Amino acid sequence: MTDRLRLGYVPLTDAAPLIIARELGFAAEEALDLDLIRAGSWAQCRDMLGTGAVVAAHMLVPLPIAQGLGLGPAFPDLDLLMVLSQGGQAIAVSRAIAARLKGQGHGFDFRDPRAARDALARAHPGPLRVGVPFPFSTQAELVRHWLDGTGLAARLSIHTVPPPLMADALAAEEVDAYCVGEPWASRAVERGVGALLLPGSAIWAAPPEKGLVMTRAFAEGHPDPTGRLMRALWRAGRWLDQPGNRGTAAEILSRPDWLNLPPELCERGLLGRLHVTPEGDLRDCPGFIRFHAQGATFPWRSIAAMLGARLAARHGLDPEWAMARAAACFRTDLYRRHLREAGADLPAASAKVEGAMAAPTPVATEQGRMILGADAFFDGHRFDAAFARR
């Protein structure tokens, strides 16, 4: 018997695991029929999940943490069961700012976040309005971390803009820049209204972007369909990270039922070959987005604690309480239980020192060893939530 599950998603490249699981039969292999419900914004996606209109959602990684800290509507507890994607974000600036940057000799090389930040400060001396898809998003965290401790931070104002409307907001001069997941960063270049200044991975080498989020009640009360869904999405992510499959994925994602965009636009982020200016300047960005490889799907409790601490600092909450609450909603226990039988690499620990790996690093697993991807921050920042490792 096939179970029909309603899942919420926002049209982005990183919704690929849900779409591929449905289109290529990974869900069917687990006797699941996925009914994917498109949301126009992250608030709508969160509300669909919180009110029971969907049983699970493709969701911003910090969002269930914010809910757990009381920074949202009074919905049932939300848990992140697995990460669906790492990276895939980029910062776009307006055409006017891009012209001033070029005039100063900035090369848009994608490699030096400090140089890009300093050049932006010189090119745009006034208030800096940056669009992000939601206040509680990896994009917001990347922008804040990048600008922290500089004069730009004092001039920064964060504006929430739904991803498909980012280029419109830039064109209308409602924001000066934005940080968003593909393909909506490239949309600014495609429309000629902006240029790409920096990928998110230049700020943080492995920024967890989207996760599979459920209510705690459903995840714990319905373990069988929960496990089957996790395995279907894990296998879809594995397929996405196999060499040669990204072009096929771009064609599928571009269809009217999903992103409804030219395949070439969807392909840029998937292949990590980005047009950074309307004039056609190209940058190769290997590993721009990852769906499976190098432990990308594991929901590290230490990442949750770090994000919880940051939200606590901005909202006047007790940091120890916030870190503990945040770590509790990243369900490493369910990840291990449901993906062990699929053959997933399972790290021996559920937390680590965040930002400590400057290169791919071997770590112990339940069965041996695995390679984790680099997770360093551009400024050497590290976060050690010792309690989360106990």
C-alpha positions in Angstrom: 0.0 0.0 0.0 1.3 3.5 -1.0 1.1 6.3 1.5 0.4 9.8 0.2 2.4 12.5 2.0 1.9 16.3 1.5 5.2 18.2 1.6 5.7 21.9 1.5 8.5 23.5 -0.5 9.6 26.9 -1.9 10.8 26.9 -5.5 14.6 26.9 -5.3 17.3 24.7 -6.6 17.8 23.2 -3.2 14.3 21.7 -3.3 15.8 19.2 -5.7 15.8 16.2 -3.3 12.0 16.4 -2.9 11.4 16.9 -6.6 13.9 14.3 -7.7 12.6 11.8 -5.1 9.1 12.2 -6.7 10.1 12.4 -10.3 12.7 9.6 -10.5 11.0 7.1 -8.3 13.0 7.2 -5.0 9.7 7.9 -3.2 7.8 5.2 -5.0 10.5 2.7 -4.0 9.6 3.5 -0.4 5.9 3.1 -1.2 5.3 6.9 -1.0 3.4 9.3 -3.2 4.7 12.8 -2.6 2.3 15.6 -3.1 4.5 18.7 -3.3 2.7 21.9 -2.3 4.4 25.0 -3.5 4.6 28.0 -1.1 5.3 31.6 -2.1 7.3 32.4 1.0 9.0 30.8 3.9 6.4 32.2 6.3 3.7 30.4 4.3 5.7 27.2 4.2 6.2 27.4 8.0 2.5 28.1 8.5 1.4 25.1 6.3 3.6 22.9 8.5 2.5 24.4 11.8 -1.2 24.1 11.0 -1.0 20.6 9.7 -1.7 21.4 6.0 1.5 19.5 5.2 3.3 16.8 7.2 6.8 17.9 6.3 8.6 20.7 4.6 11.7 21.8 2.8 12.7 24.4 5.3 15.4 27.0 6.2 17.7 25.4 8.7 17.5 28.1 11.4 13.7 28.3 11.2 12.8 25.4 13.5 15.4 26.7 16.0 13.7 30.1 16.0 10.3 28.4 16.6 11.8 26.5 19.5 13.0 29.7 21.0 9.6 31.3 20.8 10.4 33.5 17.9 7.4 32.7 15.8 3.8 31.6 16.0 2.6 29.3 18.7 2.8 26.1 16.6 3.7 22.5 17.7 7.4 21.8 18.2 9.3 21.5 14.9 12.3 19.3 14.4 14.9 19.1 11.7 15.5 15.4 10.8 18.1 15.8 8.1 19.9 18.5 6.1 18.8 18.6 2.5 21.5 20.9 1.1 24.7 22.7 1.9 25.6 26.0 0.2 23.9 27.2 -3.0 23.6 30.8 -1.9 25.1 33.9 -3.4 25.2 37.6 -2.7 24.0 39.9 -5.5 24.5 43.7 -5.6 22.6 46.3 -7.6 23.9 47.3 -11.1 24.8 50.7 -9.7 26.9 49.3 -6.9 28.5 46.7 -9.3 29.5 49.6 -11.7 31.2 51.5 -8.8 32.9 48.3 -7.7 34.3 47.7 -11.2 35.3 51.4 -11.3 37.4 50.8 -8.2 39.1 47.8 -9.9 37.3 45.0 -7.9 37.5 41.8 -9.9 34.5 39.8 -8.5 36.8 36.9 -8.1 34.6 35.0 -5.6 37.6 34.0 -3.5 38.3 36.8 -1.0 35.4 37.8 1.3 37.4 40.5 3.0 38.4 42.2 -0.2 34.8 42.0 -1.4 33.5 43.5 1.9 36.0 46.3 1.9 35.3 47.1 -1.7 31.6 47.2 -1.0 32.1 49.6 2.0 34.0 52.0 -0.3 31.5 51.6 -3.2 28.4 52.1 -1.0 29.1 54.5 1.8 25.4 55.0 2.8 22.9 52.7 4.5 23.0 49.1 3.2 19.7 47.4 2.7 20.1 43.7 2.2 17.3 41.3 1.2 17.2 37.8 2.7 14.4 35.3 2.3 13.5 35.2 6.0 14.8 36.8 9.3 15.7 33.3 10.5 17.7 32.0 7.6 21.2 30.9 6.8 21.4 33.8 4.4 20.8 36.3 7.2 23.4 34.5 9.3 26.0 34.6 6.5 25.4 38.4 5.8 25.7 39.3 9.5 28.8 37.2 10.0 30.5 38.6 6.9 29.9 42.2 8.0 30.3 41.7 11.8 32.7 44.1 13.4 32.9 46.5 10.4 31.4 49.8 9.6 29.0 48.1 7.2 27.4 46.3 10.1 26.4 49.6 11.6 24.8 50.6 8.4 23.1 47.3 7.7 19.4 46.8 7.6 17.9 43.3 6.8 14.8 43.1 4.7 12.7 40.0 4.1 11.9 39.3 0.5 10.5 36.0 -0.9 13.2 34.4 -3.1 11.3 34.6 -6.5 10.9 38.4 -5.9 14.5 39.2 -5.0 15.5 40.5 -8.5 12.3 42.6 -8.6 13.2 44.2 -5.3 16.7 44.9 -6.6 15.4 46.4 -9.8 12.9 48.6 -7.9 15.8 49.9 -5.7 14.0 48.5 -2.6 17.2 46.8 -1.6 20.8 47.5 -2.4 21.9 43.8 -2.3 20.5 40.4 -1.4 21.6 37.0 -0.4 19.5 34.1 -1.6 19.7 30.5 -2.9 19.9 29.7 -6.6 18.5 30.2 -9.1 17.2 33.5 -7.7 20.7 35.0 -7.2 21.5 34.4 -10.9 18.1 35.9 -11.8 19.5 39.4 -11.1 22.3 38.7 -13.6 19.9 37.2 -16.1 17.7 40.3 -16.0 20.6 42.7 -16.1 19.7 44.3 -12.7 22.7 43.2 -10.7 25.9 41.2 -10.4 27.0 38.4 -8.1 29.6 39.5 -5.5 30.3 36.4 -3.5 29.0 32.8 -2.9 27.9 31.9 0.6 30.5 29.2 0.8 33.3 31.9 0.7 32.0 33.1 4.1 31.3 29.7 5.6 32.7 26.7 3.7 29.7 24.4 4.5 26.6 26.5 5.3 23.6 24.2 5.9 20.9 25.7 3.8 17.7 23.6 3.9 16.5 20.7 6.0 13.6 18.3 6.2 11.4 19.6 9.0 8.4 17.9 10.7 6.4 18.5 13.8 7.9 16.5 16.7 4.5 14.8 17.1 4.4 13.4 13.6 8.1 12.4 13.5 7.8 10.5 16.8 4.2 9.3 16.3 4.6 8.0 12.8 8.1 6.4 12.6 7.4 4.2 9.6 6.4 6.9 7.0 9.0 9.3 8.5 11.8 6.8 8.0 10.6 6.0 4.4 10.5 9.6 3.5 14.0 10.3 5.0 15.4 7.3 3.0 13.8 8.5 -0.2 15.2 12.0 0.1 18.7 10.7 1.2 18.8 8.5 -1.9 17.7 11.4 -4.1 20.4 13.6 -2.6 23.0 10.8 -3.3 21.8 10.7 -7.0 22.1 14.4 -7.2 25.7 14.3 -6.1 26.8 11.6 -8.6 28.8 13.0 -11.5 26.8 13.6 -14.6 23.4 13.9 -13.0 23.2 17.6 -12.5 22.2 18.4 -16.1 19.3 16.0 -15.9 18.3 17.5 -12.6 18.3 21.0 -14.1 16.0 19.9 -16.9 13.6 18.4 -14.3 13.7 21.3 -11.9 13.1 23.8 -14.7 9.7 22.3 -15.7 6.5 24.4 -15.3 5.4 22.2 -12.4 8.5 23.1 -10.4 10.7 26.2 -10.9 9.3 27.2 -14.3 12.6 28.7 -15.5 15.0 28.1 -18.4 17.0 24.9 -17.8 20.2 26.9 -18.4 19.4 29.2 -15.4 18.7 26.2 -13.2 21.9 24.6 -14.3 24.2 27.4 -13.3 24.0 26.7 -9.5 23.8 23.0 -9.9 27.1 22.9 -11.9 28.7 25.7 -9.9 29.4 27.7 -13.1 28.0 31.1 -12.4 27.5 34.2 -14.6 28.6 37.0 -12.2 27.8 40.0 -14.5 25.2 40.7 -17.2 28.2 41.0 -19.6 28.8 37.2 -19.2 31.8 37.0 -16.8 31.9 33.4 -15.6 33.2 32.0 -12.3 33.7 28.3 -11.6 32.7 27.5 -8.0 33.3 23.8 -7.3 31.1 22.4 -4.6 28.8 25.4 -4.8 25.9 23.2 -3.6 26.0 19.8 -2.1 23.1 17.4 -1.4 24.8 14.3 0.0 28.6 14.0 -0.3 31.0 14.4 2.7 28.4 14.1 5.4 26.2 17.0 4.0 22.9 15.6 5.3 23.9 15.0 9.0 22.0 17.3 11.4 24.9 18.3 13.7 23.7 19.4 17.2 26.6 21.8 17.4 25.3 23.7 14.3 22.0 24.0 16.0 23.6 25.2 19.2 25.7 27.8 17.4 22.6 29.2 15.6 20.7 29.2 18.8 23.4 31.2 20.5 23.4 33.7 17.7 19.6 34.2 17.9 19.8 34.4 21.7 22.3 37.2 21.5 20.1 39.2 19.1 16.9 38.6 20.9 18.0 39.0 24.6 17.5 35.3 25.5 19.5 33.2 27.9 22.3 31.6 25.7 22.6 28.3 27.6 18.9 27.7 27.5 18.8 28.7 23.8 21.7 26.4 22.8 20.1 23.5 24.6 16.7 24.1 23.0 18.2 24.5 19.6 20.3 21.3 19.9 17.2 19.3 20.9 15.4 20.1 17.7 18.2 18.6 15.5 17.2 15.0 15.6 20.5 13.0 15.2 18.7 10.1 17.0 16.1 9.8 14.2 18.7 10.3 11.5 20.7 7.4 12.9 17.6 5.2 13.4 16.1 5.7 10.0 19.1 6.0 7.7 21.3 3.3 9.3 19.5 0.6 7.2 20.0 2.7 4.0 23.8 2.5 4.4 24.3 6.1 5.5 27.7 7.1 7.0 26.9 7.8 10.6 29.5 9.9 12.5 30.4 8.5 15.9 29.7 11.9 17.5 26.6 14.1 17.1 28.5 17.4 17.6 31.8 18.9 16.7 33.8 22.1 16.9 32.2 24.2 14.2 34.6 26.0 11.8 37.6 23.8 12.8 38.1 22.0 9.4 39.9 23.9 6.8 39.9 20.9 4.4 38.1 17.7 4.0 38.8 15.7 7.2 38.4 12.0 8.1 36.4 11.3 11.3 35.3 8.2 13.1 31.9 6.6 12.2 29.8 3.8 13.7 31.4 1.4 11.2 34.8 2.9 10.5 35.7 6.3 9.0 34.2 8.9 6.7 35.3 12.2 5.1 33.6 15.4 6.2 33.7 18.5 4.1 35.6 21.6 5.1 33.5 23.8 7.4 35.8 26.8 8.1 34.7 30.4 8.4 36.6 33.0 6.3 37.7 34.8 9.5 38.8 31.7 11.5 35.8 31.8 13.8 35.1 28.6 15.8 32.2 27.5 17.9 32.6 24.9 20.6 29.4 23.7 22.3 30.9 21.3 24.7 27.6 20.3 26.2 26.3 19.2 22.8 29.1 16.6 22.5 28.2 14.9 25.7 
